[in-house]
Amino acid sequence: MSVSFHTYWRELASGRRTGLMDNVILLFLTPLAWLYSLALRLRAELYRLGIVETHRLPRPVISIGNITVGGTGKTPVTAYIARFLLAQGFRVAVLSRGYGGSLEGQTCVVSDGTTIMLSAVESGDEPYLLASTVPGLMVVIGTDRHAAGMLAIQQLSPDIFLLDDGFQHLRLHRDRNILLMDFSRPFGNNLTLPAGILREPSAAARRADLVIFTRAPEEATVPINTNGIPACVSCHTIVDLVPLGGGVPVPFSHCLGHKVLAFAGIADPDSFFEGLRAEGLNLVHSLNFPDHVVYGPERCDEIAAAMRASGADLMVTTEKDGVKLKGLSQEIATRTLLARLELTIDDPEILTEKLKFFNAKARRCEDTKGKTESFCG
């Protein structure tokens, strides 16, 4: 069976392909990875030495990010931390790049915590999903996260910022650096792009204040030595299914006796499909789309045609995909369900201990010269 270039490259860069031809391709890509790694090391050192300026916001900033390309479950972890802080009485704002949205590059408020002002097409799927599933959460998009934060200060008055996908965004100072790593292959094949999946050399993990290993099996323990950095493991579990149009979640038994078509436009769709099968769903066909895919008319027609050809009664996709499915016909939309994920952390006290840093309400402080500090303790 043929595979797409993206699927092949990810398997190669993750160390899952080890044939003779695969090794030859890696041999040609490795020098490019060394050059890329050198450039990233130089960049990080310039920031560390203060040669390149790091900007601060006048509120605490918690960065949540990863060191590899592709999904490590950042959105569920960001939602988990946001709900925890909101429950403590904080006003929480997420700063996101807005990747894949039509307004990417602009600085805009997605949600003020009460009203969602932009669509998923405009803001990008992940910012919209956070805004629509975490009540009270404020979300702002902008390539320049410092500018996005200052807009939030002016218009929303948050107490704490969550920097979404911020591990490499060294331009913005952060008070806590939370690094997410895939449990099964934390560093892939230990090479940076384009020969591996690392966004920067593995030594960059030392910047983390906490490591969370995601997608771990039950009763797993921390898989690698984290050199004294606190670490815990977590898993993402599909807990139930939500109708595309909203309403009461339904159990997996709702799909028993039905043929199901599953599709997803996420970094690792195969793990999603495996999760559905593990819950007993009869997947008669599956569709892999690129991460952050846009569901325009042609894509929706492709899904409808696949549903007819496979004889499927129901369709299941992710919540992240669901926020963009406005172009499906009413007949198909009523037969479409969204899989709702729940994050479980095996030792949540390790995370909450790091967040206690903010338990004394984040104070707003500016010095008399108008220069801002990170926050006042």
ABEGO torsion letter per residue (X at the ends): XBBBAAAAAAAAAAGABABAAAAAAAAAAAAAAAAAAAAAAAAAAAAAAGABBBBBBABBBBBBBBABBEBAGAAAAAAAAAAAAAAAGBBBBBBBAGBGBAABGBBBBABAGABBABBAAAAEAAAAAAAAABBGBBBBBEABAAAAAAAAAAAAGBABBBBBGAAABAABBBABBBBBBBAABAAEAGBBOAABABABBAAAAAABABBBBBGBBBGBBBABBAGGBBBBBBBBBBABBBBAAEEBBBBAAAABGBBBBBBBBBABAAAAAAAAAAAGBBBABBBBBBBGBBBBAAAAAAAAAAAAAAGBABBBBBAAAAAABAABBAAAAAABBBBBBBBBBABAAAAAAAAAAAABBBBBBBBAAGBBBABBX
